[in-house]
Amino acid sequence: MLAHFVNSGHDDQTLREVHNRIPAPEFLEWAKEKGIFEQSPDGQVTRGSQWGNPRLFCGSVVEFQRLRESLPSAPGFDNAGPRPVNEVQRTLLLNQSVGREAVHSRLREDVLENIDFRVFATSAQSRLEHLKRPELGTMLSSESLESIGPENKDIQIVITDGLSAEAVHHNIHDMLSVLEDGLMSHNFSIGRHILVHYGRVKLAECIGDTVCCKLVIVLIGERPGGNALASRSMSAYLAYRLNDTEVRKQAVKYSGSQGIRYEYTLISNIYMGGLPALEAGSVVTEKAIQILTHKAAGNRLEEIHKESLNRII
């Protein structure tokens, strides 16, 4: 999600050359041994024959190929002097353009017409306001609040655009079908799905408090990462409502926060280049079961779950 292709290595060395500076001594000696830098008798440091060559750190062509596959946000490593070659730069600009387009994309209800949902709005009145004032996306509008009340279900699923409506469009159908089947097979009661325009992660708390459910699952578009495919990456935030007095005491003790009201578990990178949507449905289902069974989420859940496994072993 947060992987980005940057030119900082090239930029740093360019600044050194412009201002007649050299790298730290230890780093310089190491880089000279690798052929990354060369140093003249008068002390001037320039780029060496291995400058900008990550193949240097791979033992074989296969290992380098695996490195490339693990870095989808890096469109290439070849450079022309202090900058990437034209092909790499063009790919980088394309990826950035796709990412910007995803950020400004709008949640299309017609794409989601096969899903049974009710539509609400946040306090953000426009896409621009949603982007400039994140706090508005954490609260339902007054009109929406008037039309919803306590439902006392186990789980409420919320679908919202976040920072990429395209991520929702591309993943929600496959993921939701598996998620619904998994949750219903364990006899959890589920509220009718909620679709919200201009939503943020903490909208989970406003909705959870309003419908009085135990767990809110927010399916939301992530901030686009470094390549075009990552603009379709969605996340699932599982927000567990600490409504039980004893459970909340345990959460306060664990977190050290007297004001804690929710605990969160995150499943991220849901897209074809990361965690496929169908598989994500199963992963989120399993995590929801753990949360409701152990009455905990986030790091506290992981510790409880680990202790349970140790007792079994």
Buried (B, 14 or more C-beta within 10 A) or exposed (E): BEBBBEBEEBEEBBEBBEEEEBBEEEEBEEBBEBBBBBBEEEEEBEBBEBBBBEBEEBEEEEEBEEBBEEBBBBBBBEBEEBEBEEEBBEBBEEBBEBBEBBBEBEBEEEBBEEBEBEEBBBBBEEBEBBBEEEEBBBBBBEEBBEEBEEEEBBBBBBBBBBBBBBBBBBBBBBBBBBBBEBBEEEEBBBBEBBBBBBBBBBBBBBBBBBBBBBBBBBBBBBBBBBBBBBBBBBBBBBBBBBBEEEBBEBBBEBBEEEEEBBBBBBBBBBBEBBBBBEBBBBBBBEBBBBBBEBBBBBEBBBEBBEEEEEEEE
